[in-house]
């Protein structure tokens, strides 16, 4: 059987504001094996952690990240009050460097860095941070912008890259063309095709679907033998994995 790793999507985002240090630290406390996060470049070239290109949804400010400096972004709360009230109102946007400093020395978490379409130079910036924090063995790069992954492999052939996509019938060709280590598909196509994992494995590709959250979907994916699940509910996934392991 396959031991399915559990990676917290944007951190433990069901329980703390997405893509914040609080969500990442909580992931470790809940027992996750890794975290997934999203990065953009600011106007002054800093790599910051946020899903959207604008901060309107996840903060009490407004603006487009690549048009703002880090100092401007740090003025706003990223505590997501519509979901969490005032519990996290002091939460600020994090740089990728701040995440590495908080997570790498204190946990064993894998860090899945998703590169969003952003200002030119994002690949060079994340590789610079990887070298600075000696993070090669702990970092996975994923993106829907597959040219970023090609650039990553060209500049750093040993980097672990994984293309993100919804449903692609040519998923094996996609992964091999990018010299990927894994595939990051939406979870539904994996469940719909009983041969999905076997086909990927035959090409030397791992399968890490996003974002199954229900108990039924998490269990079905683990039974199918996926290598990791990227979920908002890491505790739920860990409980299901424990139940499966007890059968053996």
C-alpha positions as a printed NumPy array, in Angstrom:
array([[  0.   ,   0.   ,   0.   ],
       [  0.986,   3.649,  -0.41 ],
       [  1.5  ,   5.921,   2.575],
       [ -0.34 ,   9.071,   1.516],
       [  1.266,  12.3  ,   2.709],
       [ -1.043,  15.057,   3.924],
       [ -0.279,  18.608,   2.837],
       [ -2.269,  21.537,   4.198],
       [ -3.696,  23.694,   1.405],
       [ -2.689,  27.317,   2.036],
       [ -1.902,  26.027,   5.491],
       [ -4.653,  24.666,   7.715],
       [ -6.967,  27.105,   5.955],
       [-10.17 ,  25.635,   7.349],
       [ -9.075,  26.767,  10.81 ],
       [ -6.848,  29.832,  10.301],
       [ -6.513,  32.538,   7.639],
       [ -5.149,  31.086,   4.435],
       [ -1.495,  31.559,   3.53 ],
       [ -0.555,  33.025,   6.911],
       [  2.072,  31.983,   9.428],
       [ -0.728,  31.048,  11.83 ],
       [ -2.157,  28.61 ,   9.283],
       [  1.261,  27.101,   8.552],
       [  2.216,  26.678,  12.201],
       [ -1.183,  25.138,  12.95 ],
       [ -0.585,  22.641,  10.129],
       [  2.468,  21.354,  11.952],
       [  0.567,  21.138,  15.242],
       [ -2.175,  19.106,  13.547],
       [  0.41 ,  16.639,  12.267],
       [  0.51 ,  17.516,   8.564],
       [  3.43 ,  16.318,   6.471],
       [  3.61 ,  19.506,   4.452],
       [  2.072,  22.836,   3.536],
       [  1.07 ,  24.399,   0.238],
       [  1.333,  28.144,  -0.345],
       [  1.16 ,  30.693,  -3.174],
       [  3.667,  33.391,  -4.071],
       [  3.734,  36.699,  -5.962],
       [  6.34 ,  39.412,  -6.439],
       [  5.828,  42.871,  -4.969],
       [  6.658,  46.15 ,  -6.696],
       [ 10.021,  46.181,  -4.888],
       [ 10.863,  42.58 ,  -5.757],
       [  9.937,  40.766,  -2.551],
       [  8.391,  37.279,  -2.71 ],
       [  5.171,  37.374,  -0.67 ],
       [  2.689,  34.667,   0.2  ],
       [ -0.865,  35.244,  -1.036],
       [ -3.187,  33.379,  -3.356],
       [ -4.828,  36.261,  -5.214],
       [ -3.05 ,  38.871,  -7.304],
       [ -4.934,  41.506,  -5.282],
       [ -5.323,  41.726,  -1.507],
       [ -9.003,  42.742,  -1.483],
       [-10.436,  39.327,  -0.539],
       [ -7.973,  38.27 ,   2.15 ],
       [ -7.108,  41.558,   3.863],
       [ -8.682,  44.782,   5.066],
       [ -6.903,  46.663,   2.291],
       [ -7.175,  46.975,  -1.446],
       [ -4.65 ,  46.844,  -4.241],
       [ -2.673,  44.672,  -6.619],
       [  0.389,  43.024,  -5.086],
       [  2.789,  43.696,  -7.931],
       [  1.846,  47.39 ,  -7.785],
       [  2.558,  47.646,  -4.03 ],
       [  5.735,  47.574,  -1.963],
       [  6.229,  45.156,   0.912],
       [  5.999,  48.043,   3.375],
       [  2.632,  49.041,   1.921],
       [  1.338,  45.474,   2.116],
       [  2.492,  45.077,   5.724],
       [  0.106,  47.86 ,   6.782],
       [ -2.923,  45.615,   6.357],
       [ -4.42 ,  42.799,   8.376],
       [ -4.662,  39.441,   6.637],
       [ -6.778,  37.962,   9.416],
       [ -9.737,  37.268,   7.098],
       [-12.42 ,  38.645,   9.459],
       [-15.33 ,  37.413,   7.33 ],
       [-14.362,  33.867,   8.321],
       [-12.486,  34.293,  11.61 ],
       [-13.728,  37.5  ,  13.216],
       [-11.042,  39.364,  15.173],
       [ -9.029,  36.332,  16.305],
       [ -6.276,  36.91 ,  13.747],
       [ -6.534,  40.644,  13.187],
       [ -2.804,  41.165,  13.862],
       [ -1.841,  38.743,  11.087],
       [  0.226,  40.373,   8.343],
       [  1.261,  39.196,   4.903],
       [  4.375,  37.014,   5.034],
       [  7.355,  36.895,   2.773],
       [  8.513,  33.487,   1.606],
       [ 11.702,  34.147,   3.553],
       [  9.672,  34.6  ,   6.754],
       [  7.898,  31.307,   6.128],
       [ 11.192,  29.516,   5.595],
       [ 12.59 ,  31.034,   8.785],
       [  9.532,  29.952,  10.781],
       [  9.065,  26.483,   9.292],
       [ 12.344,  24.989,   8.087],
       [ 14.332,  24.896,  11.36 ],
       [ 11.413,  24.049,  13.643],
       [  9.444,  21.423,  11.695],
       [  9.887,  18.631,   9.165],
       [  7.198,  20.02 ,   6.859],
       [  7.578,  19.84 ,   3.1  ],
       [  6.801,  23.239,   1.534],
       [  4.92 ,  23.266,  -1.762],
       [  5.515,  26.689,  -3.332],
       [  2.964,  27.5  ,  -6.017],
       [  4.169,  30.198,  -8.4  ],
       [  1.294,  32.443,  -9.443],
       [  1.468,  34.446, -12.656],
       [  3.232,  37.56 , -11.471],
       [  6.028,  40.008, -12.245],
       [  9.035,  38.903, -14.258],
       [ 11.788,  37.313, -12.231],
       [  9.787,  35.13 ,  -9.857],
       [ 11.763,  31.981, -10.766],
       [ 15.12 ,  33.599, -10.018],
       [ 13.792,  34.969,  -6.728],
       [ 12.488,  31.638,  -5.406],
       [ 15.693,  29.858,  -6.394],
       [ 17.717,  32.532,  -4.627],
       [ 15.694,  31.955,  -1.459],
       [ 16.023,  28.189,  -1.799],
       [ 19.797,  28.532,  -1.867],
       [ 19.868,  31.045,   0.982],
       [ 17.87 ,  28.769,   3.284],
       [ 19.328,  25.49 ,   1.999],
       [ 15.795,  24.354,   1.253],
       [ 16.268,  22.143,  -1.815],
       [ 15.303,  18.912,  -0.061],
       [ 12.202,  20.468,   1.516],
       [ 10.66 ,  22.466,  -1.356],
       [  8.346,  21.45 ,  -4.201],
       [  7.484,  23.949,  -6.936],
       [  4.104,  23.812,  -8.636],
       [  2.295,  26.145, -11.003],
       [ -0.478,  26.448, -13.543],
       [  2.046,  28.567, -15.469],
       [  3.983,  25.671, -16.905],
       [  6.623,  27.863, -18.519],
       [  7.744,  28.768, -14.991],
       [  8.376,  25.093, -14.3  ],
       [ 10.34 ,  24.742, -17.539],
       [ 12.455,  27.719, -16.516],
       [ 12.99 ,  26.216, -13.076],
       [ 14.223,  22.916, -14.506],
       [ 16.487,  24.734, -16.941],
       [ 18.091,  26.805, -14.181],
       [ 17.957,  24.16 , -11.458],
       [ 17.677,  20.661, -12.975],
       [ 17.47 ,  18.956,  -9.577],
       [ 14.482,  20.992,  -8.401],
       [ 11.25 ,  19.106,  -7.705],
       [  8.54 ,  20.486, -10.013],
       [  4.907,  19.486, -10.432],
       [  2.463,  20.949, -12.966],
       [ -0.928,  22.065, -11.713],
       [ -3.948,  21.491, -13.926],
       [ -7.621,  20.681, -13.726],
       [ -8.173,  17.783, -16.094],
       [ -5.721,  16.928, -18.866],
       [ -6.088,  13.613, -20.726],
       [ -2.413,  13.903, -21.701],
       [ -1.276,  14.157, -18.078],
       [  1.563,  11.679, -18.494],
       [  2.956,  13.553, -21.504],
       [  2.587,  16.826, -19.615],
       [  4.602,  15.559, -16.685],
       [  7.346,  13.936, -18.718],
       [  7.731,  16.956, -21.033],
       [  8.351,  19.162, -17.995],
       [ 10.72 ,  16.619, -16.408],
       [  8.398,  16.715, -13.42 ],
       [  8.579,  14.51 , -10.361],
       [  4.847,  14.644,  -9.702],
       [  1.487,  15.726, -11.061],
       [ -0.889,  18.088,  -9.228],
       [ -4.308,  17.529, -10.809],
       [ -7.722,  18.437,  -9.516],
       [ -8.865,  15.458,  -7.462],
       [-12.034,  14.634,  -9.452],
       [-10.321,  13.264, -12.585],
       [ -8.162,  11.008, -10.413],
       [-11.258,   9.511,  -8.818],
       [-12.952,   9.137, -12.202],
       [-10.154,   7.005, -13.702],
       [ -9.149,   3.864, -11.853],
       [ -5.94 ,   3.699, -13.887],
       [ -4.829,   7.279, -13.23 ],
       [ -2.3  ,   6.533, -10.5  ],
       [ -0.959,   3.433, -12.247],
       [ -0.475,   5.327, -15.514],
       [  1.397,   8.111, -13.74 ],
       [  3.55 ,   5.699, -11.747],
       [  4.508,   3.804, -14.899],
       [  6.014,   7.076, -16.156],
       [  7.812,   7.697, -12.858],
       [  5.374,  10.397, -11.748],
       [  3.819,  10.787,  -8.311],
       [  0.23 ,  11.977,  -7.943],
       [ -0.696,  14.783,  -5.495],
       [ -4.303,  15.871,  -6.146],
       [ -5.854,  19.103,  -4.871],
       [ -8.22 ,  19.9  ,  -2.962],
       [-10.226,  16.972,  -1.622],
       [-11.939,  17.975,   1.606],
       [-14.767,  15.537,   2.231],
       [-14.093,  12.343,   4.16 ],
       [-15.426,  10.301,   1.251],
       [-13.098,  11.867,  -1.322],
       [-10.065,  11.731,   0.952],
       [-10.616,   8.05 ,   1.676],
       [-11.219,   7.189,  -1.978],
       [ -7.996,   8.909,  -3.031],
       [ -5.976,   7.167,  -0.344],
       [ -7.492,   3.84 ,  -1.344],
       [ -6.483,   4.649,  -4.939],
       [ -2.898,   5.013,  -3.757],
       [ -2.151,   8.695,  -4.376],
       [  1.155,   9.873,  -2.974],
       [ -0.207,  12.991,  -1.264],
       [ -3.421,  14.93 ,  -0.815],
       [ -3.515,  18.73 ,  -0.663],
       [ -6.428,  19.597,   1.606],
       [ -7.883,  22.379,   3.745],
       [ -8.529,  19.8  ,   6.485],
       [ -5.232,  18.082,   7.308],
       [ -6.581,  16.704,  10.58 ],
       [ -9.465,  15.017,   8.772],
       [ -7.089,  13.475,   6.228],
       [ -4.731,  12.245,   8.959],
       [ -7.612,  10.574,  10.809],
       [ -8.661,   8.754,   7.642],
       [ -5.098,   7.682,   6.896],
       [ -4.765,   6.309,  10.433],
       [ -7.937,   4.279,   9.983],
       [ -6.635,   2.842,   6.699],
       [ -3.267,   1.953,   8.219],
       [ -4.982,   0.094,  11.062],
       [ -6.375,  -2.355,   8.526],
       [ -2.864,  -3.652,   7.84 ]])
